Amino acid sequence: MEEVLLKKLEREFGTAFTTDDKIVTEYSKSPYLVSPILSKMGKRALGVLYLEDEEEIKNALNICDYYRIPVVARGAGTSTIGQVLPIKESIIFDIKMKEKMEFEDNWIKLSSSVRVKNALEYLRKRGKELRVYPSSFYISIMGGYIAGGDVGIGSFQYGYHFDGNGIKSIKIVGPFQEYTLEGKDTLAVAQAAGTTGIITEAEVATIDYEDWKDQLIAVNELDEVVKILKNLSQIRDKVRRITIEDSNAFSLVGKNRVDKIGRWNVMVASTLSLGEEVNLKFLDELAFAAIYVTMSKLTNFKEYFYEVRLLPLSSFSKVVSEVKNALKDKVLIHGDVMTLRGETVIYTVFMSEKQNFDLIDSIMVKEGIPFEIHSIEVNDRVDEEFRLELMKKYKNIVDPHNILNPGKLRC
């Protein structure tokens, strides 16, 4: 069936379909995937299909569904969680649709291939910006962010990008059908890693653009960091972004950019005067998942490894203190502060030699923070049962033969 499908795609799409060894090898990997666990899970793709519009996507998807051959939709390929990594022998759809943007009131309607950077430039000319957007905004596209991401710049103000009506509507394509989901139903697609349909268009929330000033608050004790975060949570609407880094991590990313570095460094983007105003724009590109991709290139660790925990304020100081006391400069700590269901939570990244993570995990478990193995499955990342059930429901409706990114959603 695979051979028959490949010949069919060659006839239908001509040079837009390739089985070239070098290209297939490249597309069988996830270029921004740094997890050594997930990296080993990939399979070799069967071929790569370049698609430029919705009709081509529909036609290609219908053919693959007929032959029951898996499909992985890929745009910019910037996912760090394995979203574009084929774990079954699949056809890779390299989707490069024409960029379309249309702004109205507090919403922007855009095609899925729009680069986040271009959307921000378009909106800022109109005095607006995306409510929440990824730190990889300079390379990522909107479709991939909606399908795989959940947090980003603006998460301290608004939480997940899809929370609180963050998405008005999403248009998706499945085998032999297309769907436009609105309101709560959009949560069946957001963060579903392309398992519930290929996104072709979406309407997402915007906010007024403000002159956010980057400021540094350097302190010596972790308890002082917690106190600062508690105070900032009282003025959430005035604070766009908060990033925390220990001196070792900050000295790597802030080298030759910042003069003063504390044992702990709280970077705040706010309209208020809260600390020393400095140029921290480079941090936009280092938040959340971007930080451990960057650190994998900057550190001297022989076997670089990382783990991420969502730590509430009540646990953050205690867990991080124990880890730092045990490993000192052998562990780097980075935190992005976000709001989940009204609670301040720190997206905390621990980076060290792989051999040190038995110790780090033992501290986590002792403090009641469960061990989280790197998982390629959506089920292990979605933290609300009703959203997971919605994804399963639409998976069965949109993709009854399970060809869309199979193995990424347990139904």
Helices and strands as residue ranges (DSSP letters): H 2-13, G 14-16, E 17-18, H 21-27, G 38-41, E 47-51, H 54-66, E 71-74, E 91-95, E 101-104, E 107-111, H 116-124, E 128-130, H 142-148, H 155-158, E 167-174, E 177-182, G 183-188, E 198-208, E 213-219, H 222-232, G 233-238, E 239-246, H 247-253, E 264-270, E 276-277, G 281-285, H 289-298, E 304-312, H 313-327, G 328-330, E 331-340, E 343-353, G 354-356, H 357-366, G 378-380, H 385-398
